[in-house]
């Protein structure tokens, strides 16, 4: 069965915290982030058409600065589920970001932990102020995405920033000027993408969960 949902057009879900607490001093935060070279060496699968993916997520979620959009793609790079949420104004910490991403993934799509090899891939689009150059905040999101994918049985996919300069797939050197922060979303017909297919009681449950 194929799972998915049609998300709301704006980020509204606050970042989720967990009951388990971990020290968040500066030394620990530095450990819980990835440098661009580490990310490039991790063997992250390349997107066949990153602009199509970025344009589709931008049109669905209309992200503003400090909005994260996590999406799950099937082996054919079709979108199966996505969710957006706003980052809290606190120090960048990969552990906190991991928990927020994992909470969203658990809400919108079943895990693949029973599979010997991950089939689906999670990608992260983060809209922020500034330019497209890597920042420690990006490094924390990279660490969080990688760890959340491991815990949910997914392949870790691309990390993409969306800024006033456009979009950039960090670690790959691929990017474009549109969409960008505040740009008009493209129609799905223009992007060549269609909303995720839904069907059955399980999909209805996912849609209701996404609407909350």
Secondary structure, DSSP 8 states (H G I E B T S, - for coil): --------SS--EE----SS-----HHHHHHT---HHHHHTTT----SSHHHHHHHHHHHH---TTEEEEEEE-TT--EEEEEEEE--SS---HHHHHHHHHHHHHHHS---TTSSS--SEEEEEEE-SS-SS--HHHHHHHHHHHHHHHHHT-EEEEEEEEETTEEEETTTTEEESSS-TT-----HHHHT-------HHHHHHHHHHHH-
